Amino acid sequence: MSDLQRYIEKRKVRDSEFAKNYELGYQQFKIGAMLKLAREEAGLTQEELARRLNTKKSAISRIENHAEDIKLSTLEKIVRALGKTLRVEVV
């Protein structure tokens, strides 16, 4: 475990608000990072993906960097434009 991971775990134990916000922020970051990786694996630039979705490059950038409150329908459109399928799990 890295020093950063140890710090985060200790802080989460002593600060419940940090723990709550950390997990939410991490999930939002993870969605954006997964979309960016899928776009790159498809060999597309943000601009090319934006064209496929009839939107602007800035919208794609915003989603990849700040995916908070993204609609499921938006995720589905992006994933389809990348030639992939979306799978949602409840565990």
Backbone as CSV, one residue per row, in Angstrom:
resi,resn,N_x,N_y,N_z,CA_x,CA_y,CA_z,C_x,C_y,C_z
1,MET,0.846,-1.174,0.000,0.000,0.000,0.000,0.896,1.244,0.000
2,SER,0.586,2.177,-0.873,1.391,3.392,-0.977,1.084,4.340,0.178
3,ASP,1.957,5.341,0.355,1.738,6.349,1.393,0.413,7.079,1.173
4,LEU,0.106,7.366,-0.081,-1.147,8.053,-0.385,-2.340,7.182,0.000
5,GLN,-2.297,5.921,-0.346,-3.400,5.022,0.003,-3.558,4.900,1.519
6,ARG,-2.443,4.838,2.245,-2.499,4.775,3.710,-3.127,6.047,4.279
7,TYR,-2.724,7.195,3.736,-3.282,8.474,4.184,-4.791,8.504,3.947
8,ILE,-5.217,8.102,2.765,-6.645,8.117,2.419,-7.427,7.212,3.363
9,GLU,-6.934,6.019,3.608,-7.631,5.084,4.491,-7.727,5.636,5.911
10,LYS,-6.648,6.217,6.431,-6.679,6.795,7.776,-7.651,7.965,7.846
11,ARG,-7.624,8.806,6.826,-8.512,9.978,6.798,-9.972,9.544,6.716
12,LYS,-10.262,8.508,5.960,-11.630,8.016,5.839,-12.150,7.500,7.179
13,VAL,-11.272,6.893,7.966,-11.666,6.366,9.277,-12.025,7.501,10.225
14,ARG,-11.253,8.560,10.216,-11.487,9.636,11.187,-12.401,10.745,10.696
15,ASP,-12.742,10.750,9.405,-13.558,11.832,8.853,-14.631,11.232,7.927
16,SER,-15.821,11.000,8.480,-16.877,10.330,7.717,-17.322,11.147,6.502
17,GLU,-17.311,12.466,6.604,-17.688,13.311,5.464,-16.687,13.151,4.326
18,PHE,-15.403,13.113,4.670,-14.365,12.864,3.659,-14.575,11.505,3.006
19,ALA,-14.857,10.487,3.819,-15.052,9.130,3.299,-16.211,9.096,2.314
20,LYS,-17.312,9.719,2.691,-18.491,9.749,1.823,-18.184,10.463,0.508
21,ASN,-17.596,11.627,0.593,-17.291,12.414,-0.609,-16.190,11.778,-1.444
22,TYR,-15.242,11.114,-0.805,-14.162,10.455,-1.530,-14.721,9.357,-2.423
23,GLU,-15.577,8.519,-1.868,-16.131,7.409,-2.640,-16.954,7.927,-3.818
24,LEU,-17.772,8.938,-3.590,-18.578,9.512,-4.665,-17.672,10.102,-5.742
25,GLY,-16.694,10.868,-5.332,-15.762,11.471,-6.291,-14.982,10.432,-7.066
26,TYR,-14.587,9.382,-6.381,-13.841,8.316,-7.047,-14.697,7.644,-8.108
27,GLN,-15.950,7.364,-7.806,-16.833,6.714,-8.774,-17.046,7.601,-9.996
28,GLN,-17.203,8.904,-9.769,-17.384,9.833,-10.885,-16.121,9.882,-11.739
29,PHE,-14.969,9.928,-11.099,-13.695,9.929,-11.822,-13.547,8.641,-12.633
30,LYS,-13.915,7.520,-12.006,-13.755,6.214,-12.635,-14.604,6.117,-13.910
31,ILE,-15.817,6.630,-13.883,-16.671,6.594,-15.071,-16.023,7.378,-16.204
32,GLY,-15.570,8.587,-15.905,-14.914,9.408,-16.926,-13.666,8.745,-17.475
33,ALA,-12.879,8.152,-16.586,-11.647,7.478,-17.010,-11.953,6.266,-17.878
34,MET,-13.005,5.529,-17.544,-13.387,4.368,-18.343,-13.858,4.794,-19.731
35,LEU,-14.610,5.885,-19.801,-15.073,6.379,-21.099,-13.896,6.845,-21.956
36,LYS,-12.959,7.524,-21.328,-11.775,7.991,-22.065,-10.981,6.798,-22.602
37,LEU,-10.782,5.805,-21.773,-10.043,4.613,-22.198,-10.764,3.911,-23.355
38,ALA,-12.081,3.787,-23.257,-12.850,3.143,-24.329,-12.740,3.939,-25.623
39,ARG,-12.775,5.266,-25.517,-12.632,6.111,-26.710,-11.265,5.912,-27.339
40,GLU,-10.232,5.916,-26.510,-8.873,5.733,-27.027,-8.698,4.347,-27.643
41,GLU,-9.270,3.317,-27.020,-9.190,1.961,-27.565,-9.906,1.860,-28.909
42,ALA,-10.949,2.687,-29.083,-11.674,2.704,-30.358,-10.926,3.521,-31.405
43,GLY,-9.818,4.152,-30.997,-9.009,4.927,-31.929,-9.628,6.260,-32.319
44,LEU,-10.448,6.819,-31.435,-11.119,8.078,-31.738,-10.571,9.222,-30.892
45,THR,-10.558,10.395,-31.481,-10.256,11.603,-30.721,-11.557,12.088,-30.092
46,GLN,-11.446,13.023,-29.168,-12.651,13.624,-28.588,-13.487,14.280,-29.685
47,GLU,-12.822,14.922,-30.608,-13.529,15.604,-31.703,-14.291,14.603,-32.580
48,GLU,-13.675,13.475,-32.890,-14.333,12.461,-33.716,-15.555,11.874,-32.996
49,LEU,-15.403,11.615,-31.705,-16.527,11.103,-30.939,-17.640,12.145,-30.858
50,ALA,-17.272,13.381,-30.661,-18.261,14.462,-30.605,-19.057,14.531,-31.904
51,ARG,-18.374,14.398,-33.037,-19.067,14.410,-34.331,-20.078,13.271,-34.431
52,ARG,-19.682,12.101,-33.972,-20.585,10.945,-34.007,-21.830,11.176,-33.143
53,LEU,-21.659,11.964,-32.090,-22.752,12.213,-31.162,-23.472,13.530,-31.433
54,ASN,-23.045,14.218,-32.483,-23.636,15.510,-32.829,-23.551,16.497,-31.657
55,THR,-22.363,16.583,-31.083,-22.107,17.492,-29.971,-20.745,18.129,-30.165
56,LYS,-20.264,18.831,-29.150,-18.973,19.515,-29.240,-17.892,18.746,-28.487
57,LYS,-16.658,18.973,-28.908,-15.505,18.355,-28.259,-15.477,18.708,-26.775
58,SER,-15.846,19.939,-26.443,-15.837,20.371,-25.044,-16.797,19.539,-24.192
59,ALA,-17.892,19.083,-24.773,-18.835,18.239,-24.034,-18.202,16.886,-23.712
60,ILE,-17.476,16.332,-24.670,-16.791,15.052,-24.446,-15.719,15.223,-23.378
61,SER,-14.960,16.283,-23.455,-13.924,16.558,-22.465,-14.531,16.697,-21.073
62,ARG,-15.624,17.419,-20.967,-16.283,17.626,-19.674,-16.738,16.285,-19.097
63,ILE,-17.298,15.437,-19.929,-17.751,14.123,-19.454,-16.564,13.279,-18.994
64,GLU,-15.495,13.270,-19.776,-14.333,12.450,-19.410,-13.647,12.961,-18.142
65,ASN,-13.709,14.247,-17.900,-13.009,14.814,-16.745,-13.892,15.067,-15.533
66,HIS,-15.195,15.158,-15.742,-16.125,15.457,-14.649,-17.436,14.737,-14.905
67,ALA,-17.469,13.443,-14.723,-18.634,12.639,-15.105,-19.739,12.633,-14.052
68,GLU,-19.745,13.614,-13.147,-20.778,13.601,-12.126,-22.160,13.829,-12.745
69,ASP,-23.118,13.130,-12.208,-24.520,13.244,-12.624,-24.753,13.000,-14.109
70,ILE,-23.962,12.158,-14.720,-24.175,11.838,-16.133,-25.414,10.939,-16.240
71,LYS,-26.251,11.218,-17.195,-27.465,10.434,-17.390,-27.117,9.075,-17.994
72,LEU,-27.902,8.097,-17.621,-27.727,6.763,-18.178,-27.917,6.795,-19.688
73,SER,-28.866,7.587,-20.172,-29.104,7.681,-21.616,-27.884,8.266,-22.333
74,THR,-27.199,9.196,-21.691,-25.983,9.773,-22.285,-24.883,8.723,-22.339
75,LEU,-24.736,7.967,-21.263,-23.743,6.884,-21.252,-24.027,5.893,-22.376
76,GLU,-25.285,5.538,-22.538,-25.652,4.581,-23.590,-25.304,5.121,-24.972
77,LYS,-25.560,6.383,-25.230,-25.239,6.990,-26.526,-23.738,6.960,-26.784
78,ILE,-22.970,7.324,-25.770,-21.514,7.341,-25.924,-20.998,5.934,-26.204
79,VAL,-21.438,4.989,-25.426,-20.978,3.606,-25.562,-21.339,3.049,-26.940
80,ARG,-22.564,3.320,-27.403,-22.963,2.866,-28.744,-22.091,3.501,-29.816
81,ALA,-21.786,4.801,-29.661,-20.942,5.495,-30.640,-19.537,4.904,-30.675
82,LEU,-19.130,4.267,-29.574,-17.821,3.621,-29.508,-17.877,2.169,-29.977
83,GLY,-19.058,1.715,-30.355,-19.205,0.332,-30.824,-19.182,-0.681,-29.698
84,LYS,-19.580,-0.254,-28.518,-19.570,-1.144,-27.356,-20.964,-1.228,-26.774
85,THR,-21.121,-2.059,-25.731,-22.384,-2.143,-25.021,-22.163,-1.730,-23.577
86,LEU,-23.219,-1.221,-22.971,-23.152,-0.783,-21.581,-23.740,-1.861,-20.697
87,ARG,-23.047,-2.177,-19.622,-23.537,-3.135,-18.639,-23.517,-2.451,-17.283
88,VAL,-24.659,-2.447,-16.616,-24.775,-1.851,-15.282,-25.047,-2.973,-14.309
89,GLU,-24.332,-2.971,-13.188,-24.513,-4.000,-12.185,-24.883,-3.374,-10.862
90,VAL,-25.705,-4.062,-10.126,-26.003,-3.692,-8.749,-25.471,-4.828,-7.899
91,VAL,-24.531,-4.513,-7.037,-23.922,-5.553,-6.206,-24.053,-5.216,-4.742
